[in-house]
Amino acid sequence: MQMLDKDIQDASALVIDSNATSRSLMAAQLRELGVGTVRQATRVKDARIILEHKAYDIVLCDYHFDGSDMSGQDLLDELRRENLLPYSTVFVMVTGEATYAKVAEAAEAALDAYLIKPYTSASLADRLSNARYRKRVLKDIFEAIEQQNFELAAQLCLKRFEERAQFWLYAARIGAELLLRLNRLEDARKLYDAIIEAKTVPWARLGVARTELASGNLVAAKRTLEALIGDMPDHADSYDVMGRVQMEQGEITDALRTYRTAANLTPGCLLRQQRAGTLAFYAGERDEALKQLERAMIQGLRSKLFDMFTLVLIALMRFDQRDGKNLKLVHEAMLREIERAPKATRLQRFGTLIQGLRLLYERRVADALQLARDMSRELDSEAFDLEAASLLLAFWIRFSGQEIQLEEIKDLITRIGLRYCTSKASTEVLIAMCEKQEMAMTELRECHARIFGIAETAMRHTMRGNARTGVELLIQQGAETRNAKLIDMAQAVLKRHAEKIEDAESLNTQIEALQKRFVLPLGVTISRRNVRQAGGLALRA
């Protein structure tokens, strides 16, 4: 994981969570992002005392605390009320309570960011990076507040609001609060009226949609987003989240249309350009995909936001066009990137696949086949994910054009399908890689049906009062197929019915071992280096 910014090593962070595992994980993630000093607290009371005596640059706080009547929200309210939390501190609430009420409550407290469990390191990096950047932009306002020069701070806020400068809406919110503190009630009212009149406060509604998405309520999330986009058709972040919802529902064509709109709204955004191009590839719109992705390559190959997955998709399309010259150029670009990061397993995998495409192009089928078989040996490894599986599938599919019969392909597709058909979205991504090969598409759909059939059988056992049988079935099939849906479902059923299962702790240990090995956070269509979670296609796979 890359460091958030150049000053992050000098930053200090406080992690507040009653769960030791969760607390250790958050602390490790912060250190991985480059935070120099990380301290931990288990209780709200202890955290309050710590924050009374020392200012921290970052605070990660869980919402719920076992055995305590005080929540993380209560702590934040108290810190704000007693002026114990500097404005320069980034306060991030971490919660499993993905409801409108909690988001609205946090928003009212001027929360810097929130994360819904489970979340990825990339999500945390995204929230912290955005929040710290905003703090830097508004540094003059925060410094004036720290010095208790509220008149100056209010003037700076009003100036930023009137000029519509960066973060003007956030500054207006602070400014309105300052005006209230200064008892300038009429000025505060005017500012509030101006904010309402502007009708440019979609963040709370978008936050609701994100929580609905995170809790799996896709219908509600879609409804919220449709209303928001109807009111604010130029708000690109709304399209990012809508695209995620549509991908979760397996609606690749609709997701492409949505990401295309987001890319058109922000033509300079490299990430959105890559997302639109990638979705075009999956939707079979290869001319559009090649145009978008090669434009992104030209504009941003050296950018930290550029995802090398883009090069792999370009290589596949150039191979299909029998364009050996550009295939070679893409391979050379990938090799240069590998030289800069020789230990990056993902890049090594990309390089190997493009090398295999070049071998096929040069009719060195035996060498290409050996490479494909070598890659296939990684299929059962714990680090192999949906992205790797989709590319492996794409490589093998292209052997069908070499006039050779390979019986092993069907078995390989079955193994891929049983492990990675975890949702309609992941299944559709894999099917998109089949290049309309009927045998492959049929096999993947059958794998999808088999996995969901196992899940339905487990639920029937549970509903009939045999929860233990259902959990055991999910564990057994999860271990056999390595399918994350079955493994996660086993834990969900066990958690709900733990009181009725005598050896629940033993079963949970088995499930956690499987989760550690085979349940990985994944960006389905775009980089693991997602710096804007609002538009990412992360799926668990």
N, C-alpha and C positions, 0 to 999 in steps of 0.2 A: 504494500500500500504506500502510495506516495505521500510525502509530507504535505499538510494543508497549505502552509504558506511559510515564508522565510523566517517569520518570528515565532513559529509554533514551538520550537525547542525551548524558548524562554518562558513559555506559558505554563501555568499551573492549573490543575483541574481537581475537582472534588466529585467523587462518585458516591451517591446516596442510594442505597438499596438494601433491604433486609435479607435478600436472598444471596447467599455466598457465591453461588455459581454465576448468577447474573452479574453480581458486582465485580467478580474477577474478570468476567468476559468483557465488560465495559471498560475496565481499567486497562486490560490488554489491548483492546481496540484503540484506546486513546494513545497508548505508548507506541503502537504500530503507526499511528498517524503522525508521530513525532513530538507529542506533548512531553515536555521535559520533566515535570513533576506531577505525579498523580497520587492523591490521598483518598482513602475510602472511609465511609461512615455507614453504620448499620441502622441507626435510628434517627428520626426527624429531630429529636431533642439534641442529640450529639451534633448533628449537622448545624443546627442553629448556633450552638456554642462555638463551633469551629469558624463559622462565617462571621460571627461577632468579632473575632480576633484577627482574622486574616481575609483579605480579598483574593478571590480566585478568578482567573480569566474565563474558566469554563466550569459549569456545574451540570452534571448529569444526574437527574433525580427521578426515581421511580414514583409512580402515582400512589400505589397501594403499599401499605406497610402492615405486615401481620402483627396482630396484638396491639395496634395503636389506633386511637381514634383520630389521629392527625394524618392527613394525606400530604402528598407532595405539593398539591395545590394550596393547602393550608399553609405550608411552610413558605411557599412563594409569596402568598398574600401577606404573611407576617413580615417577611423580609422587605417587601416593597413598602409596606405601611410604616415600618420602623426605620426606613432608609439604611438598612444594613447591607443591601445588595447594590454595589456600584453599577451605574448604567453601562459601564464598559464590560461587565460580566455577561457572558453568553449562558443563559439558563435554558436547558433542554429538558423537557418532561418526557419520560419514557413510560408508556402505559399500555396495558392490554384492554383498557376500557375504551373501545373504539365507538363512541357514541357522540351524537350531536352535542349533548349537554356538556360533556367533558371538553370538547374542542371549543365550544363557545365560552366556557368558563376560563379556559386557558388563554383564549384570545383576549378576553376582557382584562386579564392580568398582564397584558403586554408581554406575553411569553415570546421568547426569541425563536423557539422551534419545538416541535414535538415529534416523537417516534412511536409508532405502534408496533408492539411485539407480535411476531418475531420480525426483526429488521436485520439488514445486512450492514457490513462495515461501510459499504459504499453509501448507504443511506445516511449513516452517521456522518461520514465525511462530507456529504452534500449539505446537510443541515448546518454543520459547524462552519464550513467554508463560507456559505452564504451569509450566515449570521455575523461572522468575524469581519467579512468584507463590509457589511453594512455598518458595523461599529466604526470601522476605519473611515468610511465616507462621512459619517456623522460625528467624527471625533470632536470637532469644535463645539458642537452642541453639548455633548456629554461632559467635556472638560468644564464648560461654563456651569453646568448643573453641579458637578463635583465641587466647584468653588462657590457654590450657592449664589451665583450671579444669575438669578432666574430671569431678570429683565433681559440680559444679553442673550441667554439661551432662548427665550421666547422670540426675540427679534430674529435670531438666526433661523428658527423654525418657520416663522412667518415669511421670511425672505425666500427660503427654499420652497415653501408652498406656493408663493406668488409666482416664482420663476419656473415652477414645475420642474425643479432640478431633481437629480436622482434621489429616490427614496422620499420624495416630497410628501407622499401620503403618510408614511410612518412619522416623518418630522411633524406633520400637521397634528397627528394624534398626540405626540409629546407636547407640542406647542399649546394645544387646547388644555391639557392638564396643567401646564405651567401657568396659563392665564387664569385658570380657576384658583390655583395656589396664590396668585398675586391679587386675587379678588377682582380681576378685570372680567367680570361676568358677561358684560355685553360683547366684548371682543371674543371671549371664548365661545359665546353662542353663535356669533357670526362665522367663526371658523368651523364650528361643528356643522352649521347649515351649509357652508361651502363644500365641506366633505361629502355630506349627504347629496347635495345637488350634483356633485361631480359623478356620482354613481360609479365610482371606480374602486370599490372595495370588495373584490371578488374573493379575496384570500380566505375569509371565513367560510363562505359557501364551498369553495374549492376544498378547504380542509375537511368539511363534512363529507364531500364525495370521496376523499382519500380514505377517511375512516370507514365509510361504507364499503369501499373496495377492499380495504385491509381485513374487514370482518367477513368478507365473502358475500355481502349483499349486493350483487352486481346490478340487479334490477333497480334498486334504490339509487345506487351510485350513478347509473345511466340517466335516471330521471332527474337527479340533481344537476348533473352536467348539462343535460339538454336545456334545462331552464337557464342555467348560467350562460351557456353559449348563445342562447336566444337573446338574453339581455345584453351580453357583451361579446359579440362575434369576433372581436379583434384580440381577445385575451388568449394568447398562444398556450399558456400553461394549462388552460382548460382542455384544449385539444390533446395535450400530452397525456392527461389522465384519462380522457375519453378513449384514446388509442389503447391504453393499457386495459381498460374495461373490455373493449371489443376484442383484443387479443385473448384475454382470459376466456371469452365466450367462443373463441375459435373463429371469429368473423374477420378473416384476414383482409378481404376486399374492403370492408367497411373501415378497418383500422388503417389501411393504406390511404383511403380517402381522407381520413382524419389527420394523419401525419403529413399528408401532402399539404393540407391547409395550414398546419402549424409551420411547415417549412416555408410556405409562401408568405406567411405573415412575418417571418424572421429570416429573410434570405441569407443573412450573414451567420446564422447559427449552424455551426458545423455538425453538431450532434443531431439536430433535427433533419438536416440534409441526409445524414447517414441512415437515420431511422426510416425516412421516406424511401430511400433507395433500397434498403434491406427489405422493407415490406413489399415494395414493388417486385423484388426478386421472388419472395415467397408467393405472391399473388400471380406469378407467371408473366408479369409485365416487364419482360427482360430488356426491351429497348429503353424504357424509362429508368429501370434500375441501373443499367450501365451508364446512362447519361448522368444520373444523380451521383452515383458512387465514384465515377471517374472525375467529376467536377470536385467532389469532396477530396479526392486524392490529390488533385492538382493544387487546391487551395490550402489544404491542411495537413499534408503528409508529415510535416515536422512538428505539428501541433501536438500538445499533450492530450488534447481532446480527440485526436484521430485514433480510431480503433482499427487495428490491423486485420480484424475480421473482414473489413471492407475489401482489402486486397484479395482475400481468399474468394469472395464472391465474384470479384472482377475476373480473377483467374479462371473460375468455373465458366463464366460467360464467354471469355476469350477462347477457352478451349473448345466450347461448343460451336463457336464461329470459325474454328480452325485457323485462328489468328495466332500463329506461332511467335511472331515478332513481339506483339504486346504481351503475350503470355510470358515470354522471356523477361521483358521489362518489369513486369509485376514480380516475378521470381527474384530478380536482382534487388528490387526495392525491399522485399521481405528479408533477403539475406543480409542486407545492410542493417536492418533493424535487429536481426538476430545477433549480429556482431556487437551491437551496442548493449544487448542484454542476453548474453550467451546462456544464462541459466534459466531463462524464462521458458517453462515447459509448454505453455500455450503457444508461444511464437515458434518453438521447435516443431510443434505439431502442425502449425500452419505451413511452415517451410517444407516439411516432409510431404504434405498433401500436394502442394504446388509442384514439388519435384516429381511426384507421381504423375501429375497431369502432363508434365513435359515429357516424361518417359512414354506415356500413352500416345501423345501427339507424334513422337518420333518413332512410333510403332515398335517400341521395345517392350512388348507386352509382358514377356516373362519377368523382366526386371520390375515393371510396374506391379505385377501380380505379387511378387515377393514382398514388395513394399506394402501393398495393401494387407497382406497376411500378417506382416510384422505389426502394422498399426492395429489390426483386429485383436491381437493378443492383449492389448491394453483395455479392451472392452469391459472386462470384469474388474478392473482396478477401481479403487475407491475414488481416485481423482478424476476418472472419466466422467464427463457430464453430457447434458443434452446437446450442447454446442458441438462437442467433439464427436458425439454419436451421429449428429446430423451431417457433419462433414464426411465422416467415414462412410456413411450411407451414400452420400452424393458421389464419392469416389468409386465405390463398388458399382453403382448404377451405370457409370460411364463405361464399364467393361462390356456392357451389353451391345455396344456399338462396335466391338472389336471382333465380331463373328466367332466368339468362343462360348462354349457352354460351361457354366460354373455352378455345380450343384450346391456348393457351400453358401451361395448367396442367400438362399431362402432361410437356412438356419441362422445366418447372421442377422437377417432382417427380423426374425422372430425374437432373437435375443435382445436386439435393440428395442423392439416394440414392447416386450414385456417389462423392460426396465424403465423406459422413458415415456411411455404413453400414460402419463399421470393426469392428464386433463385433456379437454378437447383442444386447447391451444397447443400443447406440446405435440399432440397427435397430428394436428394440421401442419405444424412446422415440419415434422418428419415426412409427411405425405408430400409437402411442397418440394422436398428434396428428391422425390422419386422420378421426376421428369416424366410423369404420366405413364410410368411402367405399371401396367394393370396388376401383375402378380405382386409387386412390392406394395402397392397401395392397399390391395385387398388384405394382404397379410398384416399390415399395420392396423387396419380397421378391426380385424379379428382379434389382434392383441389388445386393442383398446376395449373391445367388448368383453374379453376375458377378464381383464383387470377390474372393470366395473361390475362384472358378474360376481367376482370374488367379494368385492365390497358389499354388494347387495345381499349376498348369502350371509356374510358376517353380521350385517344389520338385522337380518331376519332372526338369527340366533339370539341376538341381543334383545330384540323386541319380544321374543318368546320367553325371556327370563334366563337365557343361557349366555350371559355376557362373557363369561370366561371362555366358553367355546368359540365365541366370535373373536375375542382377542387372540386366542391361540391360533385360529385360522389365519388371521391377519399377520401375526408374527411369522408363522411358518411360510406363508406365501410371500411375505415381504422379504424374508431371508432368501427364498428360492429365486425370486424374480429381481430382487434389489429395487423394487418399485417404491418410490418415496411416498406415493399416495397411500399405499397399504400400510407402510410403516407409521406414517403420521396418524392415519386413521386408528391404528391399534392403540396409540397413546391417547387419542381423544376418547375412545370408547372406555379404555381402562380408567382414565381420570374421572369420567362421569359415573362409572359404576364400581369404583374402587372399594367402597364399603361392602359390596356384596361378593367380592372376590378375596378369598383367604390369602393367597400368595401374591397379592397385587404388587408388592415391592419387588419380588423376584421377576415378575413379568415386566415391570417397568425397567428393571436393569437390562433385560434383554432388548427391550425397545430402544432404550437410550444408546446401547452399543450399536444397533443397526442405524439409528439416526446419525450417530457420529461418523459412521462409515459411508453411508449412502444418501443422506439427505443434505443436499448442498444448495446454497443460494445461487441463483443463475440468472444472467441476463439473456433472455431467449433470443433476442434479435439484435442486440447491440452490446457495446463494450461492458466489461466488468468495471471499467473505469468510469462508471456513470457519475457525473458530477451534478446532474440534474435529475434527481429521482422523480420529479413531477412527470417526466416523459419517458421513463425507462420501461422495458418489457420483461421486468423480472418475474420469473416464475420459479417455483420450487420444482426441482426435478430430481 
